[in-house]
Amino acid sequence: MVQLTERASTELRRLLTDHFARPQQGVRLRLNQAGGLAMTIDVPHSGDSIIRRNNMPVLIVDGRLAARLAQRVLDFPATSGAHSSGFTLGWRSLTPYPTAEGVG
């Protein structure tokens, strides 16, 4: 299962709030038409992997992607100005990232 840093968890929760997501919705990480990764707001489906925060879905990983992303970490790097670089999907390292609690 992909890991989620605290910064990424905070940004995902902000996105859900800003887009008026319902309590059962989270940000889905899925494949787009071109085979790249995309994010949408959705509800969990059977076979998905879900990272929860306060018992609410924050990140939903499409079941077909979960194994492929098992050694990855989703982060939202700190910015050095007004512009954000967005989410990054890096490889897990031996140094643990501060991760969001509540993997489910």
C-alpha positions in Angstrom: 0.0 0.0 0.0 1.2 3.5 -0.8 2.3 5.5 2.2 1.0 9.0 2.8 3.0 11.8 4.4 1.3 14.2 6.9 1.7 17.1 4.3 -0.1 15.0 1.7 -2.8 14.0 4.1 -3.4 17.6 5.1 -3.6 18.7 1.4 -6.0 15.9 0.5 -8.3 16.9 3.4 -8.1 20.5 2.2 -9.1 19.4 -1.3 -12.0 17.4 0.0 -13.2 20.3 2.1 -12.8 22.8 -0.7 -14.8 20.6 -3.1 -17.6 19.9 -0.6 -17.0 16.2 -0.6 -19.4 14.1 1.3 -18.1 12.2 4.4 -17.9 8.9 2.6 -15.8 10.4 -0.2 -12.1 10.6 -0.6 -9.5 11.4 -3.2 -9.2 8.5 -5.6 -5.8 7.7 -7.2 -6.5 6.0 -10.5 -5.2 5.5 -14.0 -6.4 8.0 -16.6 -7.1 7.3 -20.3 -3.5 7.7 -21.3 -2.3 5.3 -18.6 -1.0 8.1 -16.3 -2.1 8.7 -12.7 -5.1 11.0 -12.0 -6.9 12.1 -8.9 -10.7 12.4 -8.6 -13.1 12.7 -5.7 -15.0 9.4 -5.3 -16.4 6.8 -2.9 -14.5 3.6 -2.2 -15.3 0.6 -4.4 -14.8 -3.1 -3.7 -11.2 -4.0 -3.9 -9.8 -0.5 -3.3 -7.2 0.3 -0.7 -8.2 3.1 1.6 -6.2 5.4 3.9 -8.4 6.9 6.5 -8.0 9.9 8.8 -10.4 10.2 11.7 -12.3 7.3 10.3 -12.9 9.1 7.0 -11.4 8.1 3.7 -8.7 10.5 2.6 -7.0 8.6 -0.1 -8.6 5.8 -2.1 -6.2 3.7 -4.3 -7.8 1.9 -7.1 -7.5 -1.9 -6.5 -5.6 -2.4 -9.7 -2.9 0.1 -8.6 -2.5 -0.8 -5.0 0.2 -3.5 -5.5 2.1 -1.4 -8.1 2.3 1.5 -5.6 3.2 -0.6 -2.6 6.7 0.8 -2.3 5.7 4.4 -3.0 5.1 7.5 -0.9 2.6 10.3 -1.8 3.9 13.6 -0.6 3.0 17.3 -1.0 6.3 19.1 -0.6 6.6 22.3 1.3 6.7 25.4 -1.0 9.3 28.1 -1.0 6.9 30.8 -2.3 3.4 31.3 -3.4 3.4 28.4 -5.9 3.1 24.8 -5.0 4.8 22.0 -7.0 1.8 19.7 -6.3 1.8 16.1 -5.2 4.8 13.9 -5.7 4.9 10.1 -5.8 8.4 9.0 -4.6 10.0 5.7 -3.6 10.0 4.6 0.0 13.4 5.1 1.6 15.1 3.6 4.6 14.5 6.8 6.5 10.8 6.8 7.5 8.5 9.6 6.4 6.1 11.1 8.9 3.0 9.2 7.7 -0.6 9.8 8.3 -2.2 7.4 10.8 -5.1 5.2 10.1 -4.3 2.9 7.2 -7.3 0.8 6.5 
